[in-house]
Amino acid sequence: MIFLKKYIFILLIFISVSFTQGDKKAQVEIISPLDFFTTDNLGNIYTVKNDEVVKFLPNGKFFARYSNLKLGKIASIDATNPLKIILYYRDFQTIVFLDNQLSANSEAVLLDALGLEQSELVCAGSNNSFWIYNKQNNELIRFNENLKKATATGNLKQILKTDLTPNYMIEHNGFLFLNCPNNGIFVFDMFGSYSKLIAIKEIKEFSVNEKAIYYKKDSVFCSYNLKDFEEICKPLINNKFILGVKYLNKNIYFGYKDSLVIKTL
């Protein structure tokens, strides 16, 4: 446990140091306008700007792009499964699945046709499933690859005895993490049963691995140890220009409105 604490502490020192001016070691810069970005477990990067997603290889080389003008602005992207990337168009309540070439590999899913009229969030699930947070009745629903309901939590406002205003969710290692800035991160198992509340508040998004949750909060970047519940934060230099920060496989990704910088620890 002591070793793990030291490892995370050292990691965050490197994050802080690597963002100082003049340090160009192991740096890749991608010039691409973006509203937000994500990565997959292979190290590929996906930048999203309005209706367009662009895929870059781990070395920063352009690979492919996808756009659908008929569906408007992309609300979210989930590349947890790089062979089945999920794009969510909230304004049209529509999900599009892309393959690793950024080609649509199936018919778009119209959530209205599934009886869901106010779906706020969408993310990937295991075994080609996907999760929906339905704002209309405060419910999490998981659909299998045949678009059949596999899990439904019921009204979470009633179950948890609190108001929910989630802004982000992601599945990892058999658990769904639902972020509510005013409450923290609610964790559910694959059957929709409530597991616990992680007391991290006022964050926009995060990444998860077996050891920790990583997230940007105000002007710092933090790790939260999932075993001993310790939060360690380090300041981000020039924070006001950073749209998002991610940590994956010893790489730190800094997103800006016109570029993305990757630094290797």
C-alpha positions in Angstrom: 0.0 0.0 0.0 2.8 2.4 0.8 4.4 1.6 -2.5 1.2 2.4 -4.3 0.8 5.7 -2.6 4.4 6.7 -3.5 3.8 5.6 -7.1 0.7 7.8 -7.5 2.5 10.7 -5.7 5.5 10.4 -8.1 3.2 10.1 -11.0 1.5 13.4 -10.2 4.8 15.1 -9.7 5.7 14.1 -13.2 2.4 15.4 -14.4 3.1 18.8 -12.8 6.7 19.0 -14.0 5.8 17.8 -17.6 3.5 20.7 -18.1 6.1 23.4 -17.5 7.4 25.5 -20.4 10.5 24.3 -22.1 10.1 20.6 -21.4 9.7 18.8 -24.8 10.7 15.3 -23.7 8.5 12.6 -25.2 6.0 15.0 -26.5 3.5 14.6 -29.3 1.4 17.6 -30.5 -1.7 17.1 -32.6 -3.1 20.2 -34.3 -6.9 19.7 -34.3 -9.8 21.9 -33.1 -11.8 20.2 -30.4 -14.6 20.6 -28.0 -13.5 17.4 -26.1 -11.5 14.3 -26.7 -11.1 10.7 -25.6 -8.7 7.8 -26.0 -9.0 4.0 -26.3 -7.0 1.3 -24.5 -4.7 1.1 -27.6 -3.6 4.7 -27.2 -5.6 6.0 -30.2 -7.0 9.5 -29.7 -10.4 10.9 -30.8 -11.0 14.6 -31.0 -14.6 15.9 -31.3 -15.6 19.2 -32.8 -19.3 19.9 -33.3 -20.5 17.2 -35.7 -17.0 15.7 -36.5 -14.8 13.1 -34.8 -11.2 12.6 -35.9 -9.1 9.6 -35.0 -5.3 9.9 -34.5 -2.9 7.1 -34.0 -0.8 7.0 -30.7 2.1 8.7 -32.5 -0.2 11.6 -33.5 -0.6 10.7 -37.1 -4.0 11.3 -38.7 -6.0 8.2 -39.4 -9.7 8.8 -40.2 -12.6 11.2 -39.7 -16.4 10.8 -39.5 -19.1 13.4 -39.7 -22.9 13.3 -40.0 -24.4 16.7 -40.7 -28.0 15.3 -40.4 -27.6 14.5 -36.7 -26.0 17.8 -35.5 -23.6 18.2 -32.7 -21.9 15.2 -31.0 -22.7 15.2 -27.3 -20.4 12.4 -26.3 -18.0 9.7 -27.5 -17.1 6.4 -25.8 -14.1 4.5 -27.3 -13.9 1.9 -24.4 -14.3 -0.7 -27.2 -12.2 0.6 -30.1 -14.0 -1.8 -32.4 -17.4 -0.4 -31.5 -17.1 3.3 -30.8 -20.3 5.0 -29.5 -21.3 8.5 -30.7 -24.3 10.1 -29.0 -26.3 12.9 -30.5 -28.4 14.1 -27.7 -30.5 16.7 -29.7 -31.7 13.9 -31.9 -31.7 11.1 -29.2 -29.6 9.0 -31.6 -26.7 6.6 -31.1 -24.2 5.8 -33.9 -21.8 2.9 -33.7 -18.5 3.2 -35.6 -15.8 0.6 -36.3 -12.1 1.1 -35.9 -12.0 2.7 -39.3 -14.6 5.3 -38.2 -17.2 3.8 -40.5 -20.8 3.3 -39.3 -21.1 -0.5 -38.9 -24.8 -0.7 -38.1 -28.1 1.2 -38.3 -28.3 4.2 -36.0 -30.2 3.5 -32.8 -33.2 5.9 -32.3 -33.8 6.0 -28.5 -37.3 7.4 -29.0 -38.2 4.1 -30.7 -37.0 2.3 -27.6 -39.5 4.3 -25.5 -36.9 6.7 -24.2 -37.7 10.4 -24.7 -35.2 12.2 -22.4 -32.0 10.2 -22.5 -29.3 12.4 -21.0 -26.2 10.2 -21.1 -24.9 7.2 -23.0 -21.9 5.0 -22.5 -20.5 1.7 -23.6 -21.0 -1.5 -21.6 -19.5 -4.9 -21.6 -20.3 -7.5 -24.3 -21.3 -4.9 -26.8 -24.0 -3.5 -24.5 -24.6 0.2 -23.8 -26.0 2.2 -20.9 -28.6 5.0 -20.9 -29.4 7.5 -18.2 -33.0 8.4 -18.7 -33.7 11.8 -17.2 -37.4 11.4 -17.4 -37.6 8.8 -14.6 -34.0 9.1 -13.2 -33.2 5.5 -14.4 -30.1 3.7 -15.6 -30.9 1.1 -18.3 -28.5 -1.3 -20.0 -29.3 -2.6 -23.4 -27.7 -5.7 -25.0 -26.4 -5.8 -28.5 -29.9 -6.8 -29.7 -31.4 -3.7 -28.2 -33.2 -5.6 -25.5 -33.2 -4.3 -21.9 -30.7 -6.3 -19.8 -30.7 -4.1 -16.7 -32.9 -1.4 -15.3 -32.4 0.3 -11.9 -35.8 1.9 -11.4 -36.1 5.5 -10.2 -32.7 6.3 -8.6 -34.1 9.5 -7.0 -36.4 7.3 -4.9 -33.8 4.6 -4.3 -31.0 6.9 -3.3 -33.2 9.5 -1.6 -31.5 12.4 -3.3 -31.8 14.6 -6.4 -29.5 13.6 -9.3 -28.0 15.8 -12.0 -25.5 13.5 -13.7 -23.1 14.8 -16.3 -20.9 11.9 -17.2 -20.8 8.1 -16.9 -18.4 5.3 -17.8 -18.2 1.5 -17.2 -15.1 -0.1 -16.0 -14.3 -3.7 -14.8 -18.0 -4.6 -14.4 -19.1 -1.4 -12.6 -20.8 1.7 -13.9 -19.6 5.0 -12.5 -22.2 7.8 -12.6 -20.9 11.3 -11.9 -23.1 13.8 -10.2 -21.1 17.0 -9.4 -23.3 17.9 -6.4 -23.2 14.4 -4.8 -20.1 12.5 -6.0 -19.6 9.4 -8.1 -22.3 6.7 -7.7 -21.2 3.2 -8.5 -23.5 0.4 -9.7 -22.8 -3.2 -10.6 -23.8 -4.8 -13.9 -27.2 -5.7 -12.6 -27.9 -2.1 -11.7 -27.6 -2.6 -7.9 -26.2 0.4 -6.1 -22.7 -0.3 -4.7 -21.3 2.9 -3.2 -20.8 6.6 -3.4 -17.3 8.0 -4.0 -17.0 11.4 -2.4 -15.5 13.3 -5.3 -17.5 16.4 -6.1 -17.6 19.2 -8.7 -15.8 17.4 -11.5 -16.7 17.2 -15.2 -15.3 13.8 -16.2 -12.7 11.2 -15.2 -10.8 8.1 -16.2 -10.7 4.9 -14.2 -8.3 2.0 -13.8 -8.0 -0.8 -11.2 -6.1 1.4 -8.8 -7.4 4.9 -9.1 -9.7 7.5 -10.6 -8.0 10.4 -12.4 -9.7 13.8 -12.9 -9.2 17.5 -13.4 -10.8 19.7 -10.7 -10.5 23.5 -10.9 -6.8 24.2 -11.4 -5.4 20.8 -10.3 -5.2 17.3 -11.6 -5.9 14.6 -9.0 -5.8 10.9 -8.3 -8.2 9.1 -5.9 -7.0 5.8 -4.6 -9.8 3.3 -4.8 -8.3 1.2 -2.0 -7.4 3.6 0.7 -9.6 6.5 -0.5 -6.8 9.0 -0.5 -6.9 12.0 -2.9 -3.6 13.5 -4.1 -3.6 16.6 -6.3 -1.0 18.6 -8.2 -1.4 22.1 -9.8 -1.8 22.5 -13.6 0.1 25.3 -15.2 -1.8 27.5 -17.7 -5.0 25.8 -16.5 -7.4 28.3 -18.0 -6.4 27.1 -21.5 -6.9 23.4 -20.8 -10.2 21.8 -21.8 -9.5 18.4 -20.5 -6.8 16.1 -19.1 -6.6 12.3 -19.3 -4.1 9.7 -18.0 -3.7 6.4 -19.7 -0.9 3.8 -19.7 1.8 6.3 -18.5 0.7 9.0 -21.0 -0.8 12.3 -20.1 -3.2 13.9 -22.6 -3.8 17.7 -22.5 -6.7 19.0 -24.6 -6.9 22.6 -25.8 -9.4 24.3 -28.1 -7.1 24.0 -31.1 -4.7 21.1 -30.2 -3.9 18.1 -28.1 -0.5 17.4 -26.4 0.6 14.0 -25.3 3.5 13.5 -22.8 4.9 10.2 -21.7 6.0 9.8 -18.1 
